[in-house]
Amino acid sequence: MNRYGKTIRSIRIGKGLSQKDLYTGIISKSYAIGFEQGKHNITINLFEKIIQRLNMNLDEFFFLYRDTNSSLETDLWYEHEKFGRSYDIKQLSHLLAVLQTQQTPIGLVRSALVKARIKIINATLSDSKLIQPARIINPDDLLLIQSFLFTAQTWTLEEIKILANTLSLFEPVLQDQFFSQAQKSFTLYQSYDRGRSVFSSLFIHMIVELIKRNELTRAESYLNQLSDLIDYYEGAVYKILVVYLRGILQIKSGQKTAGHKKARRAVDLLASLDYSDLSAFYGAMLDRIV
């Protein structure tokens, strides 16, 4: 933990606190000086006491730490989502080039993810129809991602994010198997805001796949779980997608007029909020169903 000392020092000074204010009763003055210089380690329980005295939580600290110590690992998902949503092939290609310098298991998986995103975007731009991603992805890349997920015994948010971004690429039996594995971590993360967001995304993708497979009872069951999960203000975009998916289920169950109206309203709302990629994807799905 010695690498966190410099960030602690920056926050302490920014808050106008002296070393005495922050460290008294936790660590000695001499040890505090060495810690802030990056020379000393500190135990997790003492570190938590320091964070509490700064009136912060660990999430906020690590966000600030990553902001000042940017790394490929912390930027990947942000850039993957940002450039993917804007269909920025140039920036995604740059991200891929950087990732391909990482010849580690997770580095190879991340490269495969970005390559898949680039192929899907290129196919989308060349054909306005709803594409089938599994048919255009390199089989070796898909096998690499599949093997990685099979190998993981305990899933953290990294594995769940990978699955959320690749679920549509797998055959139904693997979709079910991987989703079941991810659900084992659900109770661990459902009270964690970042975890709720990641699981909300996974639920959306799984519900869409179940609708494609006409497994409407399971889709509705997961949709109800998703509704409970997003019962907080940060989940606005997911609430819109819940409305959309309920509309789709109404259409599939015979209530075509009411369902279409509900789903179309959600698509239009996504467009008005500048979620153009989501609006286009779910709009195309709606057109295909009706």
ChimeraX commands (.cxc) that place a marker at each C-alpha (Angstrom):
marker #1 position 0.00,0.00,0.00 radius 0.5
marker #1 position 3.00,2.32,-0.07 radius 0.5
marker #1 position 1.99,3.47,-3.55 radius 0.5
marker #1 position -1.15,5.12,-2.14 radius 0.5
marker #1 position 0.71,7.45,0.20 radius 0.5
marker #1 position 1.34,10.19,-2.35 radius 0.5
marker #1 position -2.34,10.35,-3.26 radius 0.5
marker #1 position -3.26,10.51,0.45 radius 0.5
marker #1 position -0.83,13.41,0.85 radius 0.5
marker #1 position -2.39,15.29,-2.07 radius 0.5
marker #1 position -5.91,14.84,-0.64 radius 0.5
marker #1 position -4.76,15.79,2.87 radius 0.5
marker #1 position -3.19,19.02,1.68 radius 0.5
marker #1 position -6.21,19.81,-0.47 radius 0.5
marker #1 position -8.43,19.48,2.60 radius 0.5
marker #1 position -6.14,21.72,4.65 radius 0.5
marker #1 position -5.21,18.99,7.13 radius 0.5
marker #1 position -1.85,18.66,8.82 radius 0.5
marker #1 position -0.17,15.29,9.25 radius 0.5
marker #1 position -1.01,15.56,12.94 radius 0.5
marker #1 position -4.70,16.07,12.14 radius 0.5
marker #1 position -4.79,13.02,9.90 radius 0.5
marker #1 position -2.48,10.49,11.49 radius 0.5
marker #1 position -2.63,11.03,15.27 radius 0.5
marker #1 position -3.67,7.80,16.95 radius 0.5
marker #1 position -3.21,5.82,13.73 radius 0.5
marker #1 position 0.50,5.90,12.84 radius 0.5
marker #1 position 3.52,7.84,14.11 radius 0.5
marker #1 position 4.71,11.10,12.58 radius 0.5
marker #1 position 7.90,9.55,11.19 radius 0.5
marker #1 position 6.01,6.62,9.70 radius 0.5
marker #1 position 3.44,9.00,8.19 radius 0.5
marker #1 position 6.20,10.97,6.47 radius 0.5
marker #1 position 7.62,7.80,4.96 radius 0.5
marker #1 position 4.16,6.57,3.96 radius 0.5
marker #1 position 3.38,9.79,2.09 radius 0.5
marker #1 position 6.75,9.55,0.34 radius 0.5
marker #1 position 5.92,6.03,-0.82 radius 0.5
marker #1 position 8.55,4.39,1.38 radius 0.5
marker #1 position 6.35,2.59,3.91 radius 0.5
marker #1 position 3.54,0.06,3.65 radius 0.5
marker #1 position 0.44,0.17,5.82 radius 0.5
marker #1 position -2.10,-2.45,6.86 radius 0.5
marker #1 position -5.60,-2.36,5.40 radius 0.5
marker #1 position -7.30,-1.63,8.73 radius 0.5
marker #1 position -5.04,1.39,9.37 radius 0.5
marker #1 position -5.54,2.53,5.79 radius 0.5
marker #1 position -9.32,2.40,6.25 radius 0.5
marker #1 position -9.02,4.55,9.40 radius 0.5
marker #1 position -7.06,7.16,7.43 radius 0.5
marker #1 position -9.66,7.17,4.66 radius 0.5
marker #1 position -12.46,7.58,7.21 radius 0.5
marker #1 position -10.66,10.53,8.81 radius 0.5
marker #1 position -10.51,12.14,5.36 radius 0.5
marker #1 position -14.32,11.76,5.27 radius 0.5
marker #1 position -14.12,9.56,2.18 radius 0.5
marker #1 position -14.98,6.00,1.29 radius 0.5
marker #1 position -12.68,3.53,-0.42 radius 0.5
marker #1 position -14.48,3.80,-3.77 radius 0.5
marker #1 position -13.96,7.54,-3.90 radius 0.5
marker #1 position -10.29,7.23,-2.93 radius 0.5
marker #1 position -9.54,4.63,-5.58 radius 0.5
marker #1 position -11.33,6.73,-8.17 radius 0.5
marker #1 position -9.05,9.68,-7.33 radius 0.5
marker #1 position -6.02,7.39,-7.19 radius 0.5
marker #1 position -6.76,6.01,-10.64 radius 0.5
marker #1 position -7.35,9.51,-11.98 radius 0.5
marker #1 position -3.83,10.53,-10.97 radius 0.5
marker #1 position -2.24,7.15,-11.76 radius 0.5
marker #1 position -4.04,6.26,-14.97 radius 0.5
marker #1 position -3.46,2.75,-16.28 radius 0.5
marker #1 position -4.61,0.64,-19.19 radius 0.5
marker #1 position -6.62,-1.61,-16.89 radius 0.5
marker #1 position -8.65,1.25,-15.40 radius 0.5
marker #1 position -9.21,3.00,-18.74 radius 0.5
marker #1 position -10.18,-0.05,-20.81 radius 0.5
marker #1 position -13.87,-0.30,-20.00 radius 0.5
marker #1 position -14.40,3.45,-20.08 radius 0.5
marker #1 position -12.75,3.79,-23.50 radius 0.5
marker #1 position -14.33,0.59,-24.84 radius 0.5
marker #1 position -17.77,1.96,-23.99 radius 0.5
marker #1 position -17.07,5.56,-25.02 radius 0.5
marker #1 position -15.57,4.76,-28.42 radius 0.5
marker #1 position -17.97,1.89,-29.02 radius 0.5
marker #1 position -21.04,4.06,-28.43 radius 0.5
marker #1 position -19.74,6.72,-30.82 radius 0.5
marker #1 position -18.67,4.12,-33.44 radius 0.5
marker #1 position -15.15,5.56,-33.28 radius 0.5
marker #1 position -13.23,2.88,-35.19 radius 0.5
marker #1 position -10.02,4.93,-35.20 radius 0.5
marker #1 position -9.86,5.20,-31.40 radius 0.5
marker #1 position -10.92,1.59,-30.91 radius 0.5
marker #1 position -8.14,0.52,-33.28 radius 0.5
marker #1 position -5.67,2.56,-31.24 radius 0.5
marker #1 position -6.93,0.92,-28.05 radius 0.5
marker #1 position -6.54,-2.49,-29.71 radius 0.5
marker #1 position -2.94,-1.72,-30.70 radius 0.5
marker #1 position -2.11,-0.85,-27.09 radius 0.5
marker #1 position -3.86,-3.95,-25.75 radius 0.5
marker #1 position -2.02,-6.22,-28.16 radius 0.5
marker #1 position 1.23,-5.36,-26.39 radius 0.5
marker #1 position -0.14,-7.21,-23.34 radius 0.5
marker #1 position 0.53,-10.89,-23.95 radius 0.5
marker #1 position -1.19,-12.05,-20.77 radius 0.5
marker #1 position -4.41,-14.11,-20.51 radius 0.5
marker #1 position -6.52,-11.09,-19.59 radius 0.5
marker #1 position -4.69,-8.93,-22.15 radius 0.5
marker #1 position -5.55,-11.39,-24.91 radius 0.5
marker #1 position -9.20,-11.49,-23.81 radius 0.5
marker #1 position -9.40,-7.70,-23.78 radius 0.5
marker #1 position -7.91,-7.58,-27.27 radius 0.5
marker #1 position -10.51,-10.09,-28.45 radius 0.5
marker #1 position -13.29,-7.95,-26.95 radius 0.5
marker #1 position -12.16,-4.83,-28.79 radius 0.5
marker #1 position -11.67,-6.73,-32.06 radius 0.5
marker #1 position -15.22,-8.06,-31.72 radius 0.5
marker #1 position -16.57,-4.56,-31.08 radius 0.5
marker #1 position -14.79,-3.22,-34.17 radius 0.5
marker #1 position -16.17,-6.02,-36.38 radius 0.5
marker #1 position -19.71,-5.48,-35.09 radius 0.5
marker #1 position -19.51,-1.72,-35.68 radius 0.5
marker #1 position -18.13,-2.18,-39.20 radius 0.5
marker #1 position -20.92,-4.65,-39.99 radius 0.5
marker #1 position -23.53,-2.29,-38.53 radius 0.5
marker #1 position -22.25,0.67,-40.56 radius 0.5
marker #1 position -22.31,-1.35,-43.79 radius 0.5
marker #1 position -25.76,-2.88,-43.21 radius 0.5
marker #1 position -28.66,-1.10,-41.54 radius 0.5
marker #1 position -30.37,-4.41,-40.74 radius 0.5
marker #1 position -30.07,-6.00,-37.31 radius 0.5
marker #1 position -26.91,-8.11,-37.54 radius 0.5
marker #1 position -26.10,-11.42,-35.90 radius 0.5
marker #1 position -22.77,-10.77,-34.12 radius 0.5
marker #1 position -21.85,-14.44,-33.67 radius 0.5
marker #1 position -21.56,-14.86,-37.45 radius 0.5
marker #1 position -18.97,-12.13,-37.95 radius 0.5
marker #1 position -16.64,-12.62,-34.98 radius 0.5
marker #1 position -13.33,-14.45,-35.45 radius 0.5
marker #1 position -13.89,-18.00,-34.08 radius 0.5
marker #1 position -10.48,-17.98,-32.38 radius 0.5
marker #1 position -11.35,-14.77,-30.52 radius 0.5
marker #1 position -14.68,-16.23,-29.45 radius 0.5
marker #1 position -13.00,-19.43,-28.24 radius 0.5
marker #1 position -10.47,-17.37,-26.29 radius 0.5
marker #1 position -13.22,-15.46,-24.46 radius 0.5
marker #1 position -15.19,-18.65,-23.89 radius 0.5
marker #1 position -12.17,-20.46,-22.42 radius 0.5
marker #1 position -11.42,-17.52,-20.13 radius 0.5
marker #1 position -14.95,-17.57,-18.72 radius 0.5
marker #1 position -14.88,-21.35,-18.29 radius 0.5
marker #1 position -11.61,-21.12,-16.37 radius 0.5
marker #1 position -12.82,-18.55,-13.83 radius 0.5
marker #1 position -14.16,-20.35,-10.76 radius 0.5
marker #1 position -15.21,-17.24,-8.84 radius 0.5
marker #1 position -16.57,-14.38,-10.90 radius 0.5
marker #1 position -15.83,-10.76,-10.01 radius 0.5
marker #1 position -17.12,-7.73,-11.89 radius 0.5
marker #1 position -14.42,-8.18,-14.55 radius 0.5
marker #1 position -15.82,-11.54,-15.68 radius 0.5
marker #1 position -19.38,-10.25,-15.45 radius 0.5
marker #1 position -18.53,-7.22,-17.63 radius 0.5
marker #1 position -16.88,-9.51,-20.16 radius 0.5
marker #1 position -19.99,-11.70,-20.29 radius 0.5
marker #1 position -22.32,-8.70,-20.60 radius 0.5
marker #1 position -20.31,-7.55,-23.62 radius 0.5
marker #1 position -20.18,-10.97,-25.30 radius 0.5
marker #1 position -23.37,-12.82,-24.31 radius 0.5
marker #1 position -24.97,-12.53,-27.75 radius 0.5
marker #1 position -21.94,-14.22,-29.32 radius 0.5
marker #1 position -22.54,-17.56,-27.61 radius 0.5
marker #1 position -24.93,-20.42,-28.31 radius 0.5
marker #1 position -28.00,-20.56,-26.02 radius 0.5
marker #1 position -26.64,-23.41,-23.89 radius 0.5
marker #1 position -23.50,-21.40,-23.13 radius 0.5
marker #1 position -25.50,-18.24,-22.52 radius 0.5
marker #1 position -27.47,-20.09,-19.86 radius 0.5
marker #1 position -24.39,-21.69,-18.34 radius 0.5
marker #1 position -22.40,-18.47,-18.11 radius 0.5
marker #1 position -25.37,-16.45,-16.85 radius 0.5
marker #1 position -25.95,-19.04,-14.13 radius 0.5
marker #1 position -22.30,-18.74,-13.10 radius 0.5
marker #1 position -22.57,-14.95,-12.98 radius 0.5
marker #1 position -25.71,-15.13,-10.83 radius 0.5
marker #1 position -23.71,-16.83,-8.07 radius 0.5
marker #1 position -22.04,-13.45,-7.44 radius 0.5
marker #1 position -25.28,-11.48,-7.60 radius 0.5
marker #1 position -26.02,-11.23,-3.88 radius 0.5
marker #1 position -22.44,-10.15,-3.24 radius 0.5
marker #1 position -22.71,-7.14,-5.56 radius 0.5
marker #1 position -26.38,-6.10,-5.52 radius 0.5
marker #1 position -25.84,-3.55,-2.72 radius 0.5
marker #1 position -22.76,-2.10,-4.47 radius 0.5
marker #1 position -23.58,0.72,-6.90 radius 0.5
marker #1 position -20.99,-0.30,-9.49 radius 0.5
marker #1 position -22.05,-3.91,-9.16 radius 0.5
marker #1 position -25.71,-3.01,-9.71 radius 0.5
marker #1 position -24.80,-1.21,-12.91 radius 0.5
marker #1 position -22.79,-4.14,-14.27 radius 0.5
marker #1 position -25.48,-6.67,-13.37 radius 0.5
marker #1 position -28.19,-4.42,-14.83 radius 0.5
marker #1 position -26.35,-4.47,-18.14 radius 0.5
marker #1 position -26.00,-8.26,-17.99 radius 0.5
marker #1 position -29.71,-8.72,-17.20 radius 0.5
marker #1 position -30.67,-6.50,-20.16 radius 0.5
marker #1 position -28.55,-8.57,-22.55 radius 0.5
marker #1 position -29.86,-11.87,-21.17 radius 0.5
marker #1 position -33.49,-10.74,-21.41 radius 0.5
marker #1 position -32.95,-9.72,-25.04 radius 0.5
marker #1 position -31.48,-13.14,-25.82 radius 0.5
marker #1 position -34.41,-14.90,-24.12 radius 0.5
marker #1 position -36.88,-12.84,-26.16 radius 0.5
marker #1 position -35.05,-13.87,-29.33 radius 0.5
marker #1 position -35.42,-17.48,-28.20 radius 0.5
marker #1 position -39.10,-16.87,-27.39 radius 0.5
marker #1 position -38.53,-17.93,-23.76 radius 0.5
marker #1 position -40.92,-15.28,-22.52 radius 0.5
marker #1 position -41.58,-16.66,-19.03 radius 0.5
marker #1 position -37.89,-16.60,-18.13 radius 0.5
marker #1 position -37.51,-13.20,-19.77 radius 0.5
marker #1 position -40.31,-11.78,-17.63 radius 0.5
marker #1 position -38.85,-13.35,-14.48 radius 0.5
marker #1 position -35.46,-11.74,-15.11 radius 0.5
marker #1 position -37.17,-8.47,-16.04 radius 0.5
marker #1 position -38.86,-8.43,-12.63 radius 0.5
marker #1 position -35.48,-9.04,-10.95 radius 0.5
marker #1 position -34.01,-6.21,-12.99 radius 0.5
marker #1 position -36.84,-3.89,-11.96 radius 0.5
marker #1 position -36.04,-4.55,-8.31 radius 0.5
marker #1 position -32.32,-4.08,-8.93 radius 0.5
marker #1 position -32.66,-0.65,-10.54 radius 0.5
marker #1 position -34.99,0.83,-7.94 radius 0.5
marker #1 position -32.61,3.74,-7.39 radius 0.5
marker #1 position -32.04,7.01,-9.21 radius 0.5
marker #1 position -28.75,6.09,-10.93 radius 0.5
marker #1 position -30.54,3.43,-12.95 radius 0.5
marker #1 position -32.53,5.78,-15.21 radius 0.5
marker #1 position -31.32,4.36,-18.53 radius 0.5
marker #1 position -32.02,0.83,-17.31 radius 0.5
marker #1 position -35.52,1.90,-16.26 radius 0.5
marker #1 position -36.13,3.08,-19.82 radius 0.5
marker #1 position -34.93,-0.28,-21.12 radius 0.5
marker #1 position -37.22,-2.09,-18.67 radius 0.5
marker #1 position -40.16,-0.14,-20.12 radius 0.5
marker #1 position -38.97,-1.09,-23.61 radius 0.5
marker #1 position -38.64,-4.79,-22.77 radius 0.5
marker #1 position -42.05,-4.87,-21.09 radius 0.5
marker #1 position -43.44,-3.44,-24.33 radius 0.5
marker #1 position -41.70,-6.16,-26.34 radius 0.5
marker #1 position -43.12,-8.85,-24.07 radius 0.5
marker #1 position -46.59,-7.35,-24.51 radius 0.5
marker #1 position -46.19,-7.55,-28.29 radius 0.5
marker #1 position -45.04,-11.17,-28.07 radius 0.5
marker #1 position -48.00,-12.06,-25.85 radius 0.5
marker #1 position -50.55,-10.60,-28.27 radius 0.5
marker #1 position -50.99,-7.03,-26.97 radius 0.5
marker #1 position -49.41,-5.58,-30.10 radius 0.5
marker #1 position -50.78,-2.02,-30.07 radius 0.5
marker #1 position -50.12,-1.30,-26.39 radius 0.5
marker #1 position -46.75,-3.05,-26.48 radius 0.5
marker #1 position -45.58,-1.24,-29.60 radius 0.5
marker #1 position -46.59,2.12,-28.15 radius 0.5
marker #1 position -44.69,1.44,-24.93 radius 0.5
marker #1 position -41.55,0.16,-26.67 radius 0.5
marker #1 position -41.55,2.98,-29.24 radius 0.5
marker #1 position -41.87,5.57,-26.49 radius 0.5
marker #1 position -38.80,4.10,-24.78 radius 0.5
marker #1 position -36.81,4.11,-28.05 radius 0.5
marker #1 position -37.75,7.74,-28.68 radius 0.5
marker #1 position -36.75,8.68,-25.14 radius 0.5
marker #1 position -33.34,7.03,-25.60 radius 0.5
marker #1 position -32.87,9.05,-28.79 radius 0.5
marker #1 position -33.88,12.31,-27.09 radius 0.5
marker #1 position -31.34,11.67,-24.32 radius 0.5
marker #1 position -28.60,11.14,-26.95 radius 0.5
marker #1 position -28.28,7.38,-26.47 radius 0.5
marker #1 position -28.22,7.11,-30.25 radius 0.5
marker #1 position -26.55,3.69,-30.33 radius 0.5
marker #1 position -29.07,2.19,-27.93 radius 0.5
marker #1 position -31.95,3.88,-29.73 radius 0.5
marker #1 position -30.78,2.48,-33.07 radius 0.5
marker #1 position -30.23,-1.04,-31.73 radius 0.5
marker #1 position -33.50,-1.38,-29.86 radius 0.5
marker #1 position -35.41,0.48,-32.57 radius 0.5
marker #1 position -34.18,-2.06,-35.12 radius 0.5
marker #1 position -35.12,-4.90,-32.79 radius 0.5
marker #1 position -38.63,-3.45,-32.40 radius 0.5
marker #1 position -39.07,-3.06,-36.17 radius 0.5
marker #1 position -37.99,-6.65,-36.68 radius 0.5
marker #1 position -40.44,-7.99,-34.10 radius 0.5
marker #1 position -43.46,-6.07,-35.40 radius 0.5
marker link #1:1,2 radius 0.2
marker link #1:2,3 radius 0.2
marker link #1:3,4 radius 0.2
marker link #1:4,5 radius 0.2
marker link #1:5,6 radius 0.2
marker link #1:6,7 radius 0.2
marker link #1:7,8 radius 0.2
marker link #1:8,9 radius 0.2
marker link #1:9,10 radius 0.2
marker link #1:10,11 radius 0.2
marker link #1:11,12 radius 0.2
marker link #1:12,13 radius 0.2
marker link #1:13,14 radius 0.2
marker link #1:14,15 radius 0.2
marker link #1:15,16 radius 0.2
marker link #1:16,17 radius 0.2
marker link #1:17,18 radius 0.2
marker link #1:18,19 radius 0.2
marker link #1:19,20 radius 0.2
marker link #1:20,21 radius 0.2
marker link #1:21,22 radius 0.2
marker link #1:22,23 radius 0.2
marker link #1:23,24 radius 0.2
marker link #1:24,25 radius 0.2
marker link #1:25,26 radius 0.2
marker link #1:26,27 radius 0.2
marker link #1:27,28 radius 0.2
marker link #1:28,29 radius 0.2
marker link #1:29,30 radius 0.2
marker link #1:30,31 radius 0.2
marker link #1:31,32 radius 0.2
marker link #1:32,33 radius 0.2
marker link #1:33,34 radius 0.2
marker link #1:34,35 radius 0.2
marker link #1:35,36 radius 0.2
marker link #1:36,37 radius 0.2
marker link #1:37,38 radius 0.2
marker link #1:38,39 radius 0.2
marker link #1:39,40 radius 0.2
marker link #1:40,41 radius 0.2
marker link #1:41,42 radius 0.2
marker link #1:42,43 radius 0.2
marker link #1:43,44 radius 0.2
marker link #1:44,45 radius 0.2
marker link #1:45,46 radius 0.2
marker link #1:46,47 radius 0.2
marker link #1:47,48 radius 0.2
marker link #1:48,49 radius 0.2
marker link #1:49,50 radius 0.2
marker link #1:50,51 radius 0.2
marker link #1:51,52 radius 0.2
marker link #1:52,53 radius 0.2
marker link #1:53,54 radius 0.2
marker link #1:54,55 radius 0.2
marker link #1:55,56 radius 0.2
marker link #1:56,57 radius 0.2
marker link #1:57,58 radius 0.2
marker link #1:58,59 radius 0.2
marker link #1:59,60 radius 0.2
marker link #1:60,61 radius 0.2
marker link #1:61,62 radius 0.2
marker link #1:62,63 radius 0.2
marker link #1:63,64 radius 0.2
marker link #1:64,65 radius 0.2
marker link #1:65,66 radius 0.2
marker link #1:66,67 radius 0.2
marker link #1:67,68 radius 0.2
marker link #1:68,69 radius 0.2
marker link #1:69,70 radius 0.2
marker link #1:70,71 radius 0.2
marker link #1:71,72 radius 0.2
marker link #1:72,73 radius 0.2
marker link #1:73,74 radius 0.2
marker link #1:74,75 radius 0.2
marker link #1:75,76 radius 0.2
marker link #1:76,77 radius 0.2
marker link #1:77,78 radius 0.2
marker link #1:78,79 radius 0.2
marker link #1:79,80 radius 0.2
marker link #1:80,81 radius 0.2
marker link #1:81,82 radius 0.2
marker link #1:82,83 radius 0.2
marker link #1:83,84 radius 0.2
marker link #1:84,85 radius 0.2
marker link #1:85,86 radius 0.2
marker link #1:86,87 radius 0.2
marker link #1:87,88 radius 0.2
marker link #1:88,89 radius 0.2
marker link #1:89,90 radius 0.2
marker link #1:90,91 radius 0.2
marker link #1:91,92 radius 0.2
marker link #1:92,93 radius 0.2
marker link #1:93,94 radius 0.2
marker link #1:94,95 radius 0.2
marker link #1:95,96 radius 0.2
marker link #1:96,97 radius 0.2
marker link #1:97,98 radius 0.2
marker link #1:98,99 radius 0.2
marker link #1:99,100 radius 0.2
marker link #1:100,101 radius 0.2
marker link #1:101,102 radius 0.2
marker link #1:102,103 radius 0.2
marker link #1:103,104 radius 0.2
marker link #1:104,105 radius 0.2
marker link #1:105,106 radius 0.2
marker link #1:106,107 radius 0.2
marker link #1:107,108 radius 0.2
marker link #1:108,109 radius 0.2
marker link #1:109,110 radius 0.2
marker link #1:110,111 radius 0.2
marker link #1:111,112 radius 0.2
marker link #1:112,113 radius 0.2
marker link #1:113,114 radius 0.2
marker link #1:114,115 radius 0.2
marker link #1:115,116 radius 0.2
marker link #1:116,117 radius 0.2
marker link #1:117,118 radius 0.2
marker link #1:118,119 radius 0.2
marker link #1:119,120 radius 0.2
marker link #1:120,121 radius 0.2
marker link #1:121,122 radius 0.2
marker link #1:122,123 radius 0.2
marker link #1:123,124 radius 0.2
marker link #1:124,125 radius 0.2
marker link #1:125,126 radius 0.2
marker link #1:126,127 radius 0.2
marker link #1:127,128 radius 0.2
marker link #1:128,129 radius 0.2
marker link #1:129,130 radius 0.2
marker link #1:130,131 radius 0.2
marker link #1:131,132 radius 0.2
marker link #1:132,133 radius 0.2
marker link #1:133,134 radius 0.2
marker link #1:134,135 radius 0.2
marker link #1:135,136 radius 0.2
marker link #1:136,137 radius 0.2
marker link #1:137,138 radius 0.2
marker link #1:138,139 radius 0.2
marker link #1:139,140 radius 0.2
marker link #1:140,141 radius 0.2
marker link #1:141,142 radius 0.2
marker link #1:142,143 radius 0.2
marker link #1:143,144 radius 0.2
marker link #1:144,145 radius 0.2
marker link #1:145,146 radius 0.2
marker link #1:146,147 radius 0.2
marker link #1:147,148 radius 0.2
marker link #1:148,149 radius 0.2
marker link #1:149,150 radius 0.2
marker link #1:150,151 radius 0.2
marker link #1:151,152 radius 0.2
marker link #1:152,153 radius 0.2
marker link #1:153,154 radius 0.2
marker link #1:154,155 radius 0.2
marker link #1:155,156 radius 0.2
marker link #1:156,157 radius 0.2
marker link #1:157,158 radius 0.2
marker link #1:158,159 radius 0.2
marker link #1:159,160 radius 0.2
marker link #1:160,161 radius 0.2
marker link #1:161,162 radius 0.2
marker link #1:162,163 radius 0.2
marker link #1:163,164 radius 0.2
marker link #1:164,165 radius 0.2
marker link #1:165,166 radius 0.2
marker link #1:166,167 radius 0.2
marker link #1:167,168 radius 0.2
marker link #1:168,169 radius 0.2
marker link #1:169,170 radius 0.2
marker link #1:170,171 radius 0.2
marker link #1:171,172 radius 0.2
marker link #1:172,173 radius 0.2
marker link #1:173,174 radius 0.2
marker link #1:174,175 radius 0.2
marker link #1:175,176 radius 0.2
marker link #1:176,177 radius 0.2
marker link #1:177,178 radius 0.2
marker link #1:178,179 radius 0.2
marker link #1:179,180 radius 0.2
marker link #1:180,181 radius 0.2
marker link #1:181,182 radius 0.2
marker link #1:182,183 radius 0.2
marker link #1:183,184 radius 0.2
marker link #1:184,185 radius 0.2
marker link #1:185,186 radius 0.2
marker link #1:186,187 radius 0.2
marker link #1:187,188 radius 0.2
marker link #1:188,189 radius 0.2
marker link #1:189,190 radius 0.2
marker link #1:190,191 radius 0.2
marker link #1:191,192 radius 0.2
marker link #1:192,193 radius 0.2
marker link #1:193,194 radius 0.2
marker link #1:194,195 radius 0.2
marker link #1:195,196 radius 0.2
marker link #1:196,197 radius 0.2
marker link #1:197,198 radius 0.2
marker link #1:198,199 radius 0.2
marker link #1:199,200 radius 0.2
marker link #1:200,201 radius 0.2
marker link #1:201,202 radius 0.2
marker link #1:202,203 radius 0.2
marker link #1:203,204 radius 0.2
marker link #1:204,205 radius 0.2
marker link #1:205,206 radius 0.2
marker link #1:206,207 radius 0.2
marker link #1:207,208 radius 0.2
marker link #1:208,209 radius 0.2
marker link #1:209,210 radius 0.2
marker link #1:210,211 radius 0.2
marker link #1:211,212 radius 0.2
marker link #1:212,213 radius 0.2
marker link #1:213,214 radius 0.2
marker link #1:214,215 radius 0.2
marker link #1:215,216 radius 0.2
marker link #1:216,217 radius 0.2
marker link #1:217,218 radius 0.2
marker link #1:218,219 radius 0.2
marker link #1:219,220 radius 0.2
marker link #1:220,221 radius 0.2
marker link #1:221,222 radius 0.2
marker link #1:222,223 radius 0.2
marker link #1:223,224 radius 0.2
marker link #1:224,225 radius 0.2
marker link #1:225,226 radius 0.2
marker link #1:226,227 radius 0.2
marker link #1:227,228 radius 0.2
marker link #1:228,229 radius 0.2
marker link #1:229,230 radius 0.2
marker link #1:230,231 radius 0.2
marker link #1:231,232 radius 0.2
marker link #1:232,233 radius 0.2
marker link #1:233,234 radius 0.2
marker link #1:234,235 radius 0.2
marker link #1:235,236 radius 0.2
marker link #1:236,237 radius 0.2
marker link #1:237,238 radius 0.2
marker link #1:238,239 radius 0.2
marker link #1:239,240 radius 0.2
marker link #1:240,241 radius 0.2
marker link #1:241,242 radius 0.2
marker link #1:242,243 radius 0.2
marker link #1:243,244 radius 0.2
marker link #1:244,245 radius 0.2
marker link #1:245,246 radius 0.2
marker link #1:246,247 radius 0.2
marker link #1:247,248 radius 0.2
marker link #1:248,249 radius 0.2
marker link #1:249,250 radius 0.2
marker link #1:250,251 radius 0.2
marker link #1:251,252 radius 0.2
marker link #1:252,253 radius 0.2
marker link #1:253,254 radius 0.2
marker link #1:254,255 radius 0.2
marker link #1:255,256 radius 0.2
marker link #1:256,257 radius 0.2
marker link #1:257,258 radius 0.2
marker link #1:258,259 radius 0.2
marker link #1:259,260 radius 0.2
marker link #1:260,261 radius 0.2
marker link #1:261,262 radius 0.2
marker link #1:262,263 radius 0.2
marker link #1:263,264 radius 0.2
marker link #1:264,265 radius 0.2
marker link #1:265,266 radius 0.2
marker link #1:266,267 radius 0.2
marker link #1:267,268 radius 0.2
marker link #1:268,269 radius 0.2
marker link #1:269,270 radius 0.2
marker link #1:270,271 radius 0.2
marker link #1:271,272 radius 0.2
marker link #1:272,273 radius 0.2
marker link #1:273,274 radius 0.2
marker link #1:274,275 radius 0.2
marker link #1:275,276 radius 0.2
marker link #1:276,277 radius 0.2
marker link #1:277,278 radius 0.2
marker link #1:278,279 radius 0.2
marker link #1:279,280 radius 0.2
marker link #1:280,281 radius 0.2
marker link #1:281,282 radius 0.2
marker link #1:282,283 radius 0.2
marker link #1:283,284 radius 0.2
marker link #1:284,285 radius 0.2
marker link #1:285,286 radius 0.2
marker link #1:286,287 radius 0.2
marker link #1:287,288 radius 0.2
marker link #1:288,289 radius 0.2
marker link #1:289,290 radius 0.2
view
